[in-house]
Amino acid sequence: MKSFYNFSKGKRGSVLPPESETEGKTRITIRLDKDIVDRFFEMAEQSDSATGYQTLINAALREYLEGKSPRFEDTLRRIIREELKSSAA
């Protein structure tokens, strides 16, 4: 009976067929802080559309890379100007 279960010529590999890759997408593994992921989950749940948290993360990264997101220095300058303006009035 043992000769019936001879796996010496068996091949290692995935049991399930590989998932098809979405055009233009790359599967990666990344570790993010829990509070960041939680915030993106909340934003996705509050969204009126069916936008998922991964789509929101992708959009935020794209916005940053394209220079559309405000730089920290610019935001800080704006806040200081607003505070100075309101205290002068």
For each residue, the residues with C-beta under 8 A, 3 or more apart:
1: 4 5
2: 5 6
3: 6
4: 1
5: 1 2
6: 2 3 9
7: 10
8:
9: 6
10: 7
11:
12:
13:
14: 17 18
15:
16:
17: 14
18: 14
19:
20:
21: 25 26 27
22: 25
23:
24:
25: 21 22
26: 21
27: 21
28:
29:
30:
31:
32: 36 37
33: 36 37
34: 37 38
35: 38 39
36: 32 33 39 40
37: 32 33 34 40 41 53
38: 34 35 41 42
39: 35 36 42 43
40: 36 37 43 44 53 56 57 60
41: 37 38 44 45 53
42: 38 39 45 46
43: 39 40 46 47 53 56
44: 40 41 47 51 52 53 55 56
45: 41 42
46: 42 43
47: 43 44 50 51 56
48:
49:
50: 47
51: 44 47 55 56
52: 44 55 56
53: 37 40 41 43 44 56 57
54: 57 58
55: 44 51 52 58 59
56: 40 43 44 47 51 52 53 59 60
57: 40 53 54 60 61
58: 54 55 61 62
59: 55 56 62 63
60: 40 56 57 63 64 69
61: 57 58 64 65
62: 58 59 65 66
63: 59 60 66 68 69
64: 60 61 67 68 69
65: 61 62
66: 62 63
67: 64
68: 63 64
69: 60 63 64
70: 74 75 78
71: 74 75
72: 75 76
73: 76 77
74: 70 71 77 78
75: 70 71 72 78 79
76: 72 73 79 80
77: 73 74 80 81
78: 70 74 75 81 82
79: 75 76 82 83
80: 76 77 83 84
81: 77 78 84 85
82: 78 79 85 86
83: 79 80 86 87
84: 80 81 87 88
85: 81 82 88 89
86: 82 83 89
87: 83 84
88: 84 85
89: 85 86
